[in-house]
């Protein structure tokens, strides 16, 4: 029986980075039936939205809205500033798709992940966000910690933006109940600018990418301390507003993950 699980939206959200996907022959991977594939530009979100677990803060102070972005759709994580520490979270892994775990970084497995986004707030002490491959349940309430927007102590690999450094994208990984989050490097971001973040693991080393370029040429060994080696991970994203007076949004323009076992 094939283990392929695949979804694609109506259109590709943008141009996926050749540096990440150049050695990913999706059609060959699908034909061998030993892969998990998920790609979504959110163009039909709402129709198939039950594939995701969603958390929105009460009273309408934070909400998730489907928007049209470029060639495809997008999800806007919107905050109106009415509530301190309001949040919006989304995680693949609930509802209409029964087999969505299994994206894993481990020996003998190649894994690719990329997400595209832009934000409207890079004011310090205001807006925090994260886009990760994380353990099941990471998208629950308080995925990001109040007042700091630090990621909760879960297993994950991806990017984080803290309230205190809203214009700084931090490439990070962590194993739950381990020694703490590890940073691989940082990149500056600006408002209303589209960015691409991603990872590629060849089964030995994991490289982080920003706009199609490696953040660190050496990458991270999967056996490194506190790297989530061998754990099932799913795409997840979160935003949190750190001040009542702050407003802002993050638009997730699309993501794709492939795990070739």
PyMOL commands that set and color helices and strands:
alter all, ss='L'
color gray80, all
select helices_A, chain A and resi 18-21+26-32+49-51+58-60+163-165
alter helices_A, ss='H'
color red, helices_A
select strands_A, chain A and resi 35-40+52-56+62-69+72-79+87-92+103-104+110-119+127-134+156-161+168-174+182-188+195-201+205-210+213-214+220-221+232-241+248-260
alter strands_A, ss='S'
color yellow, strands_A
deselect
rebuild
show_as cartoon
